[in-house]
Amino acid sequence: MIPHKSITEIGHMMILVATITHLLPSTEASSYEQDKRLVVALLLCLLDWIMALPLKTLFQPVCTAGSENDKTEKSVLNCIYKVLHGCVYGSQCFSNPKYFPMNLSDLASSDYDPFIHLESLKEPEPLHSPDSERSSKLQPVTEVKSHIQQGLISVAARTVITHLVNHLGHYPMSGGPAMLTSQVCENNDNPYSESPELSPELFENPNLQFFVLNNTTLVSCIQIRAEEDVPGGGLSAGLVSANSNVRIIVRDLSGKYSWDSAILYGPPPLCSLSEPTSFVLSLPRQEKPEDATEPATYVEEVCVKDGNALPVKRFRETVPTWDTIRDEEDALDELLQYIGITSPECLQRTGVSLNVPAPQPICVSEKQENDVINAILKQHTEERDFVEKHFNDLNTKAMEQDEPTPQKPYSPFYYCRLLLSILGMNSWDKRRSFHLLKKNEKLLRELRNLDSRQCRETHKIAVFYVAEGQEDKHSILTNTGGSQAYEDFVAGLGWEVNLTNHCGFMGGLQKNKSTGLTTPYFATSTVEVMFHVSTRMPSDSDDSLTKKIADS
């Protein structure tokens, strides 16, 4: 069963969903801007609720009212995405009763029961699944774009959807709550740029190109040097890779994101295994010391076969090695004898070692055998004479073939182009939605403007301590501390951040310690609040007091 607390949270969420659904048709037709702003405020409030709830609660199923046949069961998140989809494409999406996410009558109906077992949870129906009701009505991208509403409500809904896709279940990131998007720019790690910030010299870099995707997303592709001697192998994780990586920087409605990618060829080559073998075999054999004793001796017997006495050596039960074989012995002969003794099932003739030559076939006479030997020797002599005669003929020579060495691409944008091609961005189907941007001052100005924009709502709030009996401004501003109740209150506003390395909203405070060292800060995925606490700011000079008043 669903806990009572989750029921209350789901109930509040569904009230927002039902209210937006109810107001959307009339708001779209209204000419009053305030009506649209009301729906936008509700959408942003819905976003705050979603980000504050755990994913387990958002996946709880809810049941809409209706007849037994029409009653549907969807997750909370599914209903939320449907109403957001309606805000983007228009309220006409709600004309289909099966598509209608939730209305106010559902909440008041006696059939509405949030107490649903988790086992009855159903996954939302994919938009492009074969069984999807809308899959048969899918339209080309160009037609769908024309149906997207261009008003304030549509922009707000798309912003909420993008925010949920990027940050739901992912915020805060490992960089901390102050960091919502990437701080990486095109000039970082760029071998062709020495500027610490975005500058016109970027447009001269041959390893950088700018693209726009779907007229909504700005994509930068830059080829950078691969990391070397990094613990764990770095981006390539120890696998064989190229000498360059590709960095993709994406800017859209929800902020800026950076991804590094490397082409991986496979595990390191195991060519080193053959080197010790060749090294060992090339070692000269050393004379054995006089006092060295043989680990085992040969037992020589005589085996009579076909009237011939054949010596048979019984080798010790260890594999003969290069160091243990005597000069007058043959390595292959000793190995064949060892195999025949230790594995008699390998013998071709019972009782006869593998190193004993096979007898002459019964069907072949001695004359026939000599004729074959003479023919082979004659062929050998003729081939040798031919080689000696035509040794200097170029047609009989072949150059030694070497393994091709890896080629280093001449283009400093090669791996970027390769990645874009693999992702399908260079295909004809994507040409209408993926465009190369011209590098000029206007683009640079827009990049700087985008990076300076805050992706979250920001506030700065001044906090002063007024001690008992203090009435004039100077005495209040010179307070360097407060009561225990005041310190507890300040501690409850947020968490302390170091201003010298804080990467979030500064609210006018400085990193150079002129406005203090630390201050309380609070952030969610949608809002940032910087508190200007007067008792944390310097007050040792008139200039400090002036800054304290100005910043607050």
ZAMARGU-4260 file (C-alpha; in steps of 0.2 Angstrom, whole numbers, plus 5000, padded with zeros to 4 digits):
<rodrens>
0) 5000/5000/5000 | 5005/5018/4997 | 5010/5027/5013 | 4999/5041/5019 | 5012/5055/5016
5) 5014/5049/4998 | 4995/5050/4996 | 4995/5068/5001 | 5009/5072/4989 | 5001/5063/4975
10) 4985/5072/4979 | 4993/5089/4978 | 5001/5085/4962 | 4985/5079/4954 | 4977/5095/4959
15) 4990/5105/4949 | 4988/5093/4934 | 4969/5094/4934 | 4970/5113/4936 | 4981/5116/4922
20) 4971/5104/4911 | 4955/5114/4915 | 4962/5131/4912 | 4972/5127/4897 | 4958/5128/4883
25) 4951/5145/4889 | 4968/5152/4892 | 4974/5148/4874 | 4959/5158/4868 | 4961/5172/4880
30) 4969/5188/4875 | 4974/5193/4892 | 4992/5191/4896 | 4989/5188/4915 | 4979/5172/4911
35) 4993/5165/4902 | 5005/5170/4916 | 4994/5161/4928 | 4996/5144/4919 | 5015/5147/4917
40) 5016/5150/4936 | 5006/5134/4939 | 5018/5125/4927 | 5034/5131/4937 | 5025/5126/4953
45) 5022/5109/4946 | 5040/5108/4942 | 5046/5112/4959 | 5034/5098/4966 | 5041/5085/4954
50) 5059/5089/4958 | 5055/5088/4977 | 5047/5071/4976 | 5056/5055/4976 | 5055/5045/4960
55) 5046/5031/4968 | 5032/5042/4972 | 5031/5049/4954 | 5029/5031/4948 | 5014/5027/4959
60) 4999/5023/4948 | 4983/5034/4949 | 4966/5029/4942 | 4955/5041/4933 | 4936/5040/4935
65) 4924/5033/4922 | 4915/5017/4917 | 4923/5001/4920 | 4928/5000/4902 | 4935/5018/4901
70) 4944/5017/4918 | 4962/5019/4915 | 4977/5017/4926 | 4993/5027/4923 | 5008/5033/4933
75) 5009/5051/4941 | 5023/5055/4929 | 5014/5049/4914 | 4999/5061/4918 | 5012/5075/4921
80) 5020/5072/4904 | 5003/5071/4895 | 4998/5088/4902 | 5014/5096/4897 | 5013/5089/4880
85) 4996/5097/4879 | 5003/5114/4884 | 5016/5112/4870 | 5005/5106/4856 | 4988/5114/4861
90) 4973/5109/4871 | 4966/5100/4856 | 4976/5085/4862 | 4964/5083/4876 | 4949/5080/4864
95) 4952/5061/4865 | 4945/5055/4881 | 4958/5041/4882 | 4972/5054/4881 | 4964/5065/4894
100) 4976/5064/4909 | 4965/5070/4924 | 4951/5082/4928 | 4944/5090/4943 | 4929/5078/4944
105) 4941/5063/4945 | 4948/5070/4961 | 4930/5072/4968 | 4923/5056/4962 | 4921/5041/4974
110) 4929/5030/4962 | 4946/5039/4963 | 4956/5028/4975 | 4975/5032/4977 | 4977/5017/4988
115) 4983/5005/4974 | 4995/4991/4976 | 5012/4993/4968 | 5010/4977/4959 | 4997/4985/4948
120) 5009/4998/4941 | 5009/4999/4923 | 5023/5007/4912 | 5017/5022/4901 | 5013/5018/4883
125) 5028/5023/4872 | 5024/5036/4860 | 5031/5026/4845 | 5026/5009/4850 | 5016/4998/4837
130) 5002/4997/4849 | 5001/5016/4853 | 4985/5024/4848 | 4995/5039/4842 | 5008/5029/4832
135) 4996/5028/4817 | 4993/5046/4817 | 5012/5051/4818 | 5015/5066/4807 | 5031/5072/4798
140) 5042/5083/4808 | 5038/5098/4797 | 5020/5096/4801 | 5022/5093/4819 | 5033/5109/4820
145) 5019/5119/4813 | 5007/5113/4826 | 5018/5118/4841 | 5012/5133/4850 | 5024/5148/4850
150) 5016/5157/4865 | 5022/5159/4883 | 5014/5143/4889 | 5022/5132/4876 | 5039/5139/4880
155) 5036/5136/4898 | 5030/5119/4895 | 5045/5114/4884 | 5057/5122/4897 | 5049/5111/4911
160) 5050/5095/4900 | 5068/5098/4896 | 5072/5102/4914 | 5064/5085/4919 | 5073/5075/4906
165) 5090/5082/4911 | 5089/5084/4930 | 5075/5072/4937 | 5083/5059/4948 | 5100/5067/4943
170) 5101/5083/4954 | 5112/5087/4962 | 5127/5082/4952 | 5144/5077/4958 | 5149/5095/4957
175) 5137/5100/4970 | 5120/5109/4971 | 5128/5125/4965 | 5132/5118/4948 | 5118/5114/4937
180) 5126/5115/4921 | 5144/5113/4914 | 5157/5127/4916 | 5167/5120/4902 | 5170/5132/4887
185) 5177/5130/4869 | 5194/5138/4874 | 5197/5125/4888 | 5210/5111/4883 | 5210/5119/4866
190) 5228/5117/4859 | 5224/5131/4846 | 5218/5143/4859 | 5228/5152/4873 | 5214/5164/4879
195) 5207/5161/4896 | 5189/5165/4890 | 5179/5166/4874 | 5188/5177/4861 | 5188/5180/4842
200) 5203/5169/4840 | 5192/5154/4842 | 5185/5157/4825 | 5203/5154/4818 | 5204/5137/4826
205) 5203/5123/4813 | 5198/5110/4826 | 5181/5119/4831 | 5164/5120/4822 | 5147/5126/4828
210) 5131/5118/4823 | 5112/5121/4827 | 5101/5106/4830 | 5082/5107/4827 | 5083/5126/4828
215) 5083/5124/4847 | 5100/5118/4852 | 5118/5125/4849 | 5131/5111/4847 | 5150/5114/4848
220) 5162/5101/4842 | 5180/5102/4846 | 5194/5090/4844 | 5206/5090/4859 | 5222/5080/4863
225) 5219/5063/4872 | 5224/5062/4890 | 5240/5052/4893 | 5247/5044/4909 | 5231/5046/4918
230) 5227/5033/4932 | 5215/5020/4927 | 5218/5025/4908 | 5208/5041/4908 | 5194/5042/4896
235) 5200/5027/4886 | 5200/5016/4902 | 5217/5008/4896 | 5210/5003/4879 | 5218/5006/4863
240) 5212/5023/4857 | 5216/5038/4845 | 5228/5052/4850 | 5213/5064/4850 | 5196/5065/4859
245) 5181/5074/4854 | 5172/5086/4865 | 5154/5091/4862 | 5147/5106/4871 | 5128/5108/4870
250) 5118/5123/4875 | 5099/5123/4875 | 5084/5129/4886 | 5090/5120/4902 | 5108/5126/4901
255) 5125/5120/4895 | 5132/5102/4895 | 5149/5095/4890 | 5153/5077/4884 | 5170/5070/4880
260) 5171/5055/4869 | 5185/5044/4863 | 5186/5031/4849 | 5190/5014/4856 | 5199/5001/4845
265) 5200/4987/4858 | 5212/4980/4871 | 5231/4983/4870 | 5239/4971/4858 | 5247/4956/4865
270) 5263/4957/4854 | 5274/4957/4869 | 5270/4938/4872 | 5281/4933/4858 | 5296/4943/4863
275) 5302/4932/4878 | 5300/4916/4868 | 5311/4922/4854 | 5323/4929/4867 | 5324/4913/4876
280) 5327/4903/4860 | 5341/4914/4854 | 5351/4911/4870 | 5367/4901/4867 | 5367/4885/4876
285) 5379/4885/4891 | 5391/4871/4895 | 5385/4862/4910 | 5395/4862/4926 | 5406/4847/4929
290) 5397/4844/4945 | 5380/4845/4938 | 5371/4829/4939 | 5358/4823/4927 | 5341/4823/4934
295) 5337/4807/4925 | 5346/4795/4913 | 5341/4786/4898 | 5337/4767/4898 | 5342/4760/4881
300) 5334/4744/4876 | 5334/4734/4859 | 5318/4731/4850 | 5318/4718/4836 | 5306/4723/4822
305) 5305/4714/4805 | 5322/4706/4809 | 5330/4722/4813 | 5337/4727/4830 | 5332/4745/4834
310) 5338/4754/4849 | 5324/4762/4860 | 5328/4775/4872 | 5316/4777/4887 | 5316/4796/4891
315) 5313/4802/4909 | 5295/4808/4913 | 5298/4827/4910 | 5297/4836/4894 | 5314/4838/4885
320) 5320/4856/4885 | 5333/4865/4876 | 5344/4866/4891 | 5343/4848/4895 | 5346/4840/4878
325) 5364/4835/4874 | 5374/4840/4859 | 5373/4823/4850 | 5354/4822/4853 | 5340/4829/4841
330) 5327/4839/4849 | 5312/4833/4838 | 5318/4815/4840 | 5318/4816/4859 | 5301/4825/4860
335) 5293/4811/4849 | 5301/4798/4860 | 5294/4807/4875 | 5276/4808/4868 | 5277/4789/4863
340) 5282/4784/4881 | 5271/4795/4891 | 5256/4794/4880 | 5256/4777/4872 | 5239/4780/4864
345) 5247/4791/4852 | 5258/4777/4844 | 5254/4773/4826 | 5262/4756/4828 | 5260/4747/4845
350) 5277/4745/4854 | 5286/4756/4841 | 5291/4773/4846 | 5286/4788/4836 | 5304/4793/4832
355) 5307/4776/4824 | 5306/4777/4805 | 5292/4768/4797 | 5296/4752/4787 | 5296/4750/4768
360) 5278/4747/4762 | 5276/4729/4756 | 5268/4734/4740 | 5284/4745/4735 | 5299/4736/4729
365) 5317/4742/4733 | 5319/4747/4714 | 5303/4757/4715 | 5309/4766/4731 | 5325/4771/4723
370) 5316/4777/4707 | 5306/4789/4718 | 5321/4795/4728 | 5330/4798/4712 | 5315/4808/4704
375) 5314/4819/4720 | 5333/4822/4719 | 5332/4827/4701 | 5317/4839/4704 | 5327/4847/4718
380) 5342/4849/4707 | 5332/4856/4693 | 5323/4869/4704 | 5340/4874/4712 | 5347/4877/4695
385) 5332/4887/4689 | 5334/4898/4705 | 5352/4901/4702 | 5350/4905/4684 | 5335/4917/4687
390) 5341/4924/4703 | 5343/4942/4697 | 5327/4942/4687 | 5315/4955/4694 | 5300/4944/4690
395) 5306/4931/4702 | 5309/4943/4717 | 5296/4949/4729 | 5298/4964/4741 | 5296/4960/4759
400) 5279/4966/4766 | 5279/4976/4781 | 5264/4979/4792 | 5256/4997/4788 | 5259/5009/4802
405) 5244/5019/4809 | 5240/5035/4799 | 5238/5051/4809 | 5224/5061/4801 | 5230/5077/4793
410) 5213/5086/4797 | 5212/5093/4815 | 5193/5091/4814 | 5194/5073/4808 | 5187/5064/4823
415) 5174/5076/4826 | 5167/5073/4808 | 5169/5054/4811 | 5158/5055/4827 | 5145/5066/4819
420) 5144/5054/4804 | 5142/5039/4816 | 5128/5048/4825 | 5119/5051/4809 | 5121/5070/4809
425) 5128/5070/4791 | 5114/5060/4784 | 5102/5067/4771 | 5088/5064/4784 | 5096/5076/4796
430) 5101/5090/4784 | 5085/5099/4787 | 5088/5100/4806 | 5107/5101/4808 | 5115/5116/4801
435) 5133/5123/4801 | 5134/5140/4809 | 5145/5155/4802 | 5159/5160/4814 | 5157/5179/4817
440) 5157/5192/4830 | 5138/5190/4832 | 5139/5171/4836 | 5153/5175/4849 | 5142/5189/4857
445) 5127/5176/4858 | 5138/5163/4866 | 5144/5175/4879 | 5126/5180/4882 | 5120/5163/4884
450) 5134/5158/4896 | 5131/5173/4907 | 5112/5169/4909 | 5107/5160/4924 | 5098/5144/4921
455) 5088/5146/4938 | 5078/5159/4946 | 5090/5169/4957 | 5088/5179/4973 | 5099/5188/4985
460) 5093/5192/5003 | 5101/5203/5015 | 5101/5198/5034 | 5105/5210/5047 | 5108/5208/5066
465) 5100/5222/5077 | 5106/5220/5095 | 5095/5226/5109 | 5096/5245/5110 | 5104/5247/5093
470) 5094/5260/5083 | 5107/5269/5072 | 5113/5262/5056 | 5132/5263/5060 | 5131/5252/5075
475) 5120/5239/5066 | 5132/5238/5051 | 5147/5236/5063 | 5140/5220/5071 | 5152/5206/5069
480) 5142/5193/5077 | 5125/5190/5085 | 5115/5180/5098 | 5114/5161/5098 | 5096/5162/5091
485) 5102/5173/5077 | 5116/5161/5073 | 5104/5147/5073 | 5093/5156/5061 | 5107/5160/5049
490) 5112/5142/5050 | 5095/5136/5045 | 5094/5147/5029 | 5106/5136/5019 | 5123/5129/5019
495) 5140/5138/5021 | 5150/5141/5004 | 5167/5147/5002 | 5166/5163/4991 | 5183/5161/4984
500) 5179/5145/4974 | 5160/5146/4974 | 5154/5142/4956 | 5135/5146/4958 | 5126/5162/4959
505) 5136/5176/4968 | 5122/5189/4971 | 5135/5203/4970 | 5147/5196/4982 | 5165/5195/4977
510) 5178/5181/4976 | 5192/5192/4982 | 5187/5191/5000 | 5182/5210/5000 | 5164/5204/5005
515) 5169/5190/5017 | 5175/5173/5016 | 5159/5162/5018 | 5140/5165/5017 | 5125/5154/5018
520) 5118/5148/5001 | 5103/5138/4996 | 5099/5130/4979 | 5087/5118/4971 | 5087/5113/4953
525) 5075/5128/4949 | 5081/5142/4961 | 5097/5149/4969 | 5097/5160/4984 | 5113/5170/4991
530) 5111/5177/5008 | 5121/5193/5012 | 5124/5191/5030 | 5130/5208/5037 | 5140/5200/5052
535) 5150/5189/5039 | 5156/5204/5029 | 5170/5215/5034 | 5166/5231/5044 | 5184/5238/5048
540) 5183/5253/5037 | 5171/5265/5029 | 5173/5257/5012 | 5168/5241/5019 | 5152/5248/5027
545) 5148/5256/5010 | 5150/5240/5002 | 5139/5231/5015 | 5125/5244/5011 | 5127/5243/4992
550) 5128/5224/4991 | 5113/5222/5003
</rodrens>
